[in-house]
Amino acid sequence: MALDQAKKAEIIAKYARKDGDTGSTEVQVALITERIIYLTEHLKTNKKDHSSRLGLLKLVGQRKRLMRYLKTVDLARWNTIKTDMGIRN
């Protein structure tokens, strides 16, 4: 599943650090979080979809690694993205 272009552009515009920024850590975490939310809802109705469950676990691990990196680089940005996205420690 991919996010539709309008939703993706909205997320990028909200978390971009400068104009045209699509690869900063905050943008990546926000996009991954939206995909995690979608997959979580999908798995509530499709309990036997094991391939999507595996993809969800991979996304959670990737987001965790990005958040760990962001915490070591800039703690203030880490706190901001954590509270905005509602991510637990």
ABEGO torsion letter per residue (X at the ends): XBBBAAAAAAAAAAABABBGBAABAAAAAAAAAAAAAAAAAAAAABAABAAAAAAAAAAAAAAAAAAAAAAAABAAAAAAAAAAAGBBX
